[in-house]
Amino acid sequence: MLRRAPIVLLSEEAKKAKVLLMDGGMGEELFLRGLPDDRKTWSSQALLNPVHHSLVKQIHKDMILSGSCMITTNNFAVVRATFKEGGDKVVAELTSIAGQLAVEARNETKFKDSVRILGSLPPLNGCYRPDLVLPPEQCHVQYEVILKALLPYVDGIICETLSSTSEMLAAVSAVLAQPEAVELPLLASWSVGRNGKLRSGEDVNGAISKLLSLAGGRIEAIMFNCGLLEDVYEALLSITEETRAALKRHGVVLGAYPNRLTAVPENWTMESTPDAQPLREEVTEMVFVEWCIKYYKAGCTYLGGCCGIYASYIRALRNEFLDLLPSPFKEMKGS
């Protein structure tokens, strides 16, 4: 079994950089490149059949070559709710494959010593649905399976696309309970709804305060993702000076990686929707970059994209922020 190289830490130069780029969305890029779109298994379809493994690796590599210094493992849809029959055994197997593919992809680029692999802790019972969040004890058990499968391969953990304070605290608590994860950076990202609030309707300041109280010394970044470009911006603008001061005291940076989807209807679930959620065709690479400039001015250090943000979008983002990136990424030119 492939094991990771020594953990890639955030270099001193990267710490001084004004912007670090994450990757874009894996799922929609997989479908764009030919992966059969099964709404029940979504991006995990590429892990089930080895014929698609090279496609996952290629997307990881394209993100890196476009400027991403952080890539996220393709295990977002690998949860017990997706694989009810196989249970934890299948979840662990597919999550391990996702970790292996990310490591192989990074090692096949010249940036293998500069790119961090983030292991994804996703929603366990559906995206955008705070009403479906499992009790904390159930979350802990399921996240433990995912974490143990990820730990041999990753340089950090990202609790992402979570829709409420309770869901985030459950995921972060699971990480804190893993002794093997103590050396790893921890990133936390909420999905936001209308008016810049969490999908649960909670104010972001209260949510951030509770997260810092639980794990302020372990959190590297607090971010907002997989929401409309406008809603992510509203969330950033709603962060008060008091909250920003608390983030600074804890050494926590802000980040944003929105999606390019149209607004999902209330009570939406992916598995009950036969067709893919439409993309916002008016959001071109340059429109995306313009929004990211707004995020940067609102205090974001980490920038990237979620569903529908392809490698070409990350490349455009890199070209805009080239002078603010750490070496060797600031040495990239053009396309």
GICORVEN-V147029 format. One record per residue. N is the residue number from 1. RES is the residue in one small letter. NEAR is the number of other ideal C-beta (glycine too) atoms within 10 Angstrom. Layout:
N&RES&NEAR ; N&RES&NEAR
This chain:
1&m&7 ; 2&l&12 ; 3&r&9 ; 4&r&18 ; 5&a&11 ; 6&p&7 ; 7&i&13 ; 8&v&21 ; 9&l&14 ; 10&l&17 ; 11&s&15 ; 12&e&8 ; 13&e&13 ; 14&a&18 ; 15&k&11 ; 16&k&8 ; 17&a&20 ; 18&k&11 ; 19&v&24 ; 20&l&26 ; 21&l&28 ; 22&m&30 ; 23&d&27 ; 24&g&31 ; 25&g&28 ; 26&m&27 ; 27&g&22 ; 28&e&25 ; 29&e&26 ; 30&l&21 ; 31&f&17 ; 32&l&13 ; 33&r&14 ; 34&g&9 ; 35&l&21 ; 36&p&11 ; 37&d&16 ; 38&d&14 ; 39&r&15 ; 40&k&12 ; 41&t&19 ; 42&w&23 ; 43&s&24 ; 44&s&24 ; 45&q&19 ; 46&a&30 ; 47&l&24 ; 48&l&16 ; 49&n&10 ; 50&p&9 ; 51&v&8 ; 52&h&18 ; 53&h&18 ; 54&s&13 ; 55&l&17 ; 56&v&25 ; 57&k&20 ; 58&q&16 ; 59&i&26 ; 60&h&28 ; 61&k&20 ; 62&d&21 ; 63&m&30 ; 64&i&26 ; 65&l&16 ; 66&s&23 ; 67&g&26 ; 68&s&28 ; 69&c&27 ; 70&m&26 ; 71&i&24 ; 72&t&30 ; 73&t&29 ; 74&n&29 ; 75&n&27 ; 76&f&25 ; 77&a&26 ; 78&v&29 ; 79&v&23 ; 80&r&19 ; 81&a&15 ; 82&t&21 ; 83&f&20 ; 84&k&9 ; 85&e&5 ; 86&g&13 ; 87&g&11 ; 88&d&16 ; 89&k&10 ; 90&v&18 ; 91&v&22 ; 92&a&17 ; 93&e&14 ; 94&l&24 ; 95&t&26 ; 96&s&22 ; 97&i&23 ; 98&a&31 ; 99&g&25 ; 100&q&21 ; 101&l&26 ; 102&a&27 ; 103&v&23 ; 104&e&17 ; 105&a&24 ; 106&r&25 ; 107&n&15 ; 108&e&13 ; 109&t&15 ; 110&k&9 ; 111&f&18 ; 112&k&14 ; 113&d&12 ; 114&s&18 ; 115&v&22 ; 116&r&24 ; 117&i&23 ; 118&l&23 ; 119&g&27 ; 120&s&23 ; 121&l&30 ; 122&p&19 ; 123&p&28 ; 124&l&22 ; 125&n&18 ; 126&g&19 ; 127&c&21 ; 128&y&22 ; 129&r&18 ; 130&p&20 ; 131&d&12 ; 132&l&16 ; 133&v&22 ; 134&l&18 ; 135&p&9 ; 136&p&15 ; 137&e&8 ; 138&q&14 ; 139&c&22 ; 140&h&15 ; 141&v&14 ; 142&q&21 ; 143&y&24 ; 144&e&15 ; 145&v&19 ; 146&i&27 ; 147&l&22 ; 148&k&16 ; 149&a&24 ; 150&l&25 ; 151&l&18 ; 152&p&16 ; 153&y&24 ; 154&v&27 ; 155&d&24 ; 156&g&22 ; 157&i&29 ; 158&i&26 ; 159&c&27 ; 160&e&24 ; 161&t&25 ; 162&l&30 ; 163&s&26 ; 164&s&21 ; 165&t&22 ; 166&s&19 ; 167&e&27 ; 168&m&26 ; 169&l&21 ; 170&a&24 ; 171&a&28 ; 172&v&22 ; 173&s&15 ; 174&a&23 ; 175&v&21 ; 176&l&14 ; 177&a&12 ; 178&q&15 ; 179&p&7 ; 180&e&10 ; 181&a&21 ; 182&v&10 ; 183&e&11 ; 184&l&23 ; 185&p&20 ; 186&l&22 ; 187&l&25 ; 188&a&28 ; 189&s&24 ; 190&w&31 ; 191&s&27 ; 192&v&28 ; 193&g&22 ; 194&r&13 ; 195&n&12 ; 196&g&21 ; 197&k&18 ; 198&l&24 ; 199&r&26 ; 200&s&19 ; 201&g&12 ; 202&e&17 ; 203&d&18 ; 204&v&23 ; 205&n&15 ; 206&g&12 ; 207&a&24 ; 208&i&26 ; 209&s&16 ; 210&k&15 ; 211&l&21 ; 212&l&19 ; 213&s&10 ; 214&l&16 ; 215&a&19 ; 216&g&16 ; 217&g&10 ; 218&r&18 ; 219&i&22 ; 220&e&19 ; 221&a&22 ; 222&i&24 ; 223&m&26 ; 224&f&28 ; 225&n&24 ; 226&c&27 ; 227&g&29 ; 228&l&22 ; 229&l&21 ; 230&e&16 ; 231&d&20 ; 232&v&29 ; 233&y&22 ; 234&e&20 ; 235&a&27 ; 236&l&23 ; 237&l&12 ; 238&s&15 ; 239&i&21 ; 240&t&12 ; 241&e&7 ; 242&e&10 ; 243&t&19 ; 244&r&15 ; 245&a&10 ; 246&a&18 ; 247&l&20 ; 248&k&10 ; 249&r&10 ; 250&h&17 ; 251&g&10 ; 252&v&24 ; 253&v&18 ; 254&l&22 ; 255&g&27 ; 256&a&30 ; 257&y&30 ; 258&p&31 ; 259&n&26 ; 260&r&26 ; 261&l&20 ; 262&t&13 ; 263&a&15 ; 264&v&19 ; 265&p&9 ; 266&e&8 ; 267&n&10 ; 268&w&14 ; 269&t&14 ; 270&m&18 ; 271&e&13 ; 272&s&10 ; 273&t&12 ; 274&p&7 ; 275&d&7 ; 276&a&16 ; 277&q&18 ; 278&p&11 ; 279&l&16 ; 280&r&16 ; 281&e&9 ; 282&e&7 ; 283&v&20 ; 284&t&14 ; 285&e&17 ; 286&m&11 ; 287&v&15 ; 288&f&26 ; 289&v&17 ; 290&e&13 ; 291&w&20 ; 292&c&27 ; 293&i&15 ; 294&k&16 ; 295&y&23 ; 296&y&19 ; 297&k&9 ; 298&a&16 ; 299&g&15 ; 300&c&24 ; 301&t&18 ; 302&y&22 ; 303&l&28 ; 304&g&28 ; 305&g&31 ; 306&c&29 ; 307&c&24 ; 308&g&25 ; 309&i&25 ; 310&y&22 ; 311&a&24 ; 312&s&16 ; 313&y&25 ; 314&i&27 ; 315&r&22 ; 316&a&21 ; 317&l&27 ; 318&r&25 ; 319&n&16 ; 320&e&19 ; 321&f&22 ; 322&l&16 ; 323&d&9 ; 324&l&16 ; 325&l&22 ; 326&p&20 ; 327&s&11 ; 328&p&13 ; 329&f&24 ; 330&k&17 ; 331&e&8 ; 332&m&16 ; 333&k&8 ; 334&g&7 ; 335&s&9
